[in-house]
């Protein structure tokens, strides 16, 4: 099962245009990476995962969207979010898209 919605990613590419797609996708990935770098279960807030989920949805990273939704729900329930699952979902999505969009590896 794929952790990436290729239709969504290709729709983004089509909307932005091939020429600018890599720059925009790199920006999304850099923001995701930066947000994940400082995230710990002790300090994470629901808003952190909400932000990550939005960026992941724009890129079509469906497994990351699901992991962020679960982590956001945990925060809202005063439970510890599964930050490791969020990181793993991000890394898996990056591995999956890298052969198709190798420029993204520069941002991670």
C-alpha positions in Angstrom: 0.0 0.0 0.0 1.3 3.4 -0.9 1.7 6.2 1.6 1.5 8.7 -1.2 -1.5 9.9 -3.2 0.2 10.2 -6.6 -2.9 11.8 -8.1 -2.7 14.6 -5.5 1.0 15.0 -6.0 0.7 15.1 -9.8 -2.3 17.5 -9.5 -0.1 19.8 -7.5 2.6 19.5 -10.1 0.1 20.3 -12.8 -1.4 23.3 -10.9 2.0 24.8 -10.2 3.6 23.9 -13.5 6.6 21.6 -14.0 9.1 24.4 -13.8 8.1 25.6 -10.4 6.9 22.3 -8.9 10.3 21.3 -7.4 10.8 24.6 -5.7 7.3 24.5 -4.1 7.5 20.9 -3.1 11.0 21.5 -1.6 9.5 24.3 0.5 6.8 22.0 1.8 9.3 19.3 2.6 11.7 21.7 4.3 8.8 23.0 6.5 7.8 19.5 7.4 11.4 18.6 8.2 12.0 21.7 10.3 8.8 21.1 12.3 9.6 17.5 12.9 13.2 18.2 14.0 12.1 19.9 17.2 9.1 17.7 18.0 9.0 15.6 21.1 6.1 13.9 22.7 6.5 16.0 25.8 6.4 19.4 24.0 4.2 18.7 21.0 0.9 20.4 20.7 -2.2 19.6 18.6 -1.4 22.7 16.5 2.0 21.2 15.5 0.3 18.1 14.1 -2.4 20.2 12.5 0.2 22.2 10.6 2.1 19.1 9.6 -1.1 17.5 8.4 -1.9 20.4 6.1 1.5 20.4 4.5 1.4 16.6 4.1 -2.1 16.8 2.5 -0.8 19.3 0.0 1.9 16.9 -1.1 -0.4 13.9 -1.0 1.5 12.2 1.8 -1.6 10.2 3.0 0.2 8.0 5.6 1.7 11.2 7.1 -1.8 12.8 7.1 -3.1 9.8 9.0 -0.3 9.8 11.5 -0.6 13.5 12.2 -4.4 13.2 12.6 -3.8 10.4 15.2 -1.2 12.5 17.0 -3.4 15.6 16.9 -6.3 13.6 18.4 -4.0 12.2 21.1 -2.9 15.8 22.1 -6.5 16.9 22.2 -7.2 14.0 24.5 -4.3 14.9 26.8 -2.5 11.8 25.7 1.1 11.4 24.5 1.3 11.7 20.7 3.2 9.1 18.7 5.9 11.3 17.3 7.9 8.3 16.1 5.0 7.2 13.9 4.8 10.7 12.4 8.5 10.7 11.7 8.3 7.2 10.2 5.4 8.2 7.9 7.4 11.2 6.7 10.5 9.2 6.1 8.5 6.5 4.2 6.8 9.1 2.0 10.1 10.7 1.2 11.6 7.3 0.2 8.6 6.6 -2.0 8.7 10.0 -3.8 12.4 10.3 -4.1 12.8 8.2 -7.3 10.0 10.3 -9.0 11.0 13.7 -7.5 14.7 13.4 -6.6 14.9 17.2 -5.9 12.9 16.6 -2.7 15.9 14.9 -1.0 17.7 18.2 -1.0 15.1 19.6 1.4 15.0 16.8 3.9 
